[in-house]
Each structure stands twice: as structure tokens, then as C-alpha cells.
């Protein structure tokens, strides 16, 4: 085809590689999904452990300074602890959302077989 729209070796009815795989591809996807889930779970628990370590470091290294917030004294070490707690909560919510997405993917994937 000399017009340059398609390479000379391409045929119009070529299926993409993801469309050509059969049941073998589906089973390998399940194995890959389980491996990814295990990796995500491992990363989630590692993140929570690191947040806890950061919290302990903040608690034991920051002084006993106080800051007035709306006229009430608040310990200065609580400020970074609240930030770290917020990040841990965000990580927890993201992990739960990913678990729900994976369950929805399994349900829709098994119904199409």
C-alpha cells in the first residue's frame, strides 16, 4: 500500500494481541491479578508501618511546645501527627477503593465467560 496509511506488511483484519488470546490468556490474567493484589497488599501494610514509625519519631523527637488555636493551647507535636494520620487515612481509603475495584473487575470478568 503505497499511500502510507498502513504499513506494507499489515493486513486489515489483523486482530490486536489482546483480542486473539483465548482462555489461556484469561487464566494468566487471573494469576497476574492475584500477584498484583498481593503486591498492593504488601505495599499497603508497609505504608501503614512507615506512617506508624513516622508518628513515633514525631512523638519522641518533638518538644513540649504549645501553640494557641482558637484561644486554646494545643501541643505542637499534634500538628504533624494529625497530618500523618490524614495521610494514613487517605492510604486506607485508597486501598479499600482498589479492593472494591478488583472485586468488581472479577465479577464483570467472570460473567462475560
N, C-alpha and C positions, 0 to 999 in steps of 0.2 A: 504494500500500500504506500504509494509514493506521496500522499498528501500530508503525511506527518501526524495524522490524528491517532494512529495506532502503530505500535512497533510492527515490523515485518513478521516477527515470529509469533505474534499474538493472534489468537483465534477468537471470534466474537462470543462464542459460547463457553469460554473458559470460566469455570466456577472458582470462586475465591477459595483459598485453602480451608478457611473455617466452615465453608458450606459443603466441602467434599467429605469431611470426616463423618464416620458413622458412629455406631455405638462405642467403638474403641475410644474415640475422641471424647465422648461423654463421660466414660469411666475415668479417663485421665484427668478430665476437668474436676471430677469429684475428689480425686487424690490431691490435685493441686489446690482445691478449695480447702480441704482439711489441713494441708500443710500451711496455707496462708492463715487459716483460723488459728492454728497452733502458734504461728509466729506472732500474730496480732495479740493473742492472749499473753504470750511471754513478754512482749513489749509493754502491754498494759500493766502487768504486775511489776515490771522493772520500773516503769514510770512512777507508779504509786510508791514503791520503795524509795526511789530517789526524792520524791516530794517529802516523804517522812524524814529522810536524812537531812534535807534542807531545813525542814521545820525544827529538827533537833539542833542543828547548827545555829539557827537564828535564836532559839530559846537560850542556849548556853553561852553564846558569844555576845549578844546584845546586852547593854547595861540596863539599869533600872530607871531610865529616864521616863518622864511623863510629859504628855502633850495634852493641851486642853482642846476638847472637841465639844462644841456647843456648851461651853462652860463646865464640862465635867472632865476630870483628869483621866486620861487613857494611857496605859503603858505603851511606850514606844515600840517594844518588841511585838506587840499585837498587830501593828500595821503590816509588816512583811508576812506574818503568819496568816493574816486574812487574804493577802494576795496569793500566797502559796496554796491556801485552802480553796480559793476560787479556781486556780489552775487545776487543782486535783479534781474538783467538781466538774469542770469542763471536760477533763480527760475521761471521767466516769461516764458522763452523758454521751460523749462521742463513742465510747466503747459499746455502750448499750445500743446506741443507734446502729452501729455497724453489725452487732449481733442480730438485730431485727432485720436489717437489710439482707444478711446472709440467709436467715430463715425464710424470708420472702422469696429470695432467689431460688432456694431449694424447692419451695412449694410450687413456684411457677415453672421451674425446670423439670420437675417430676410429672407435672400434669401435661406437659407437651409431648411426652413419650408415648 
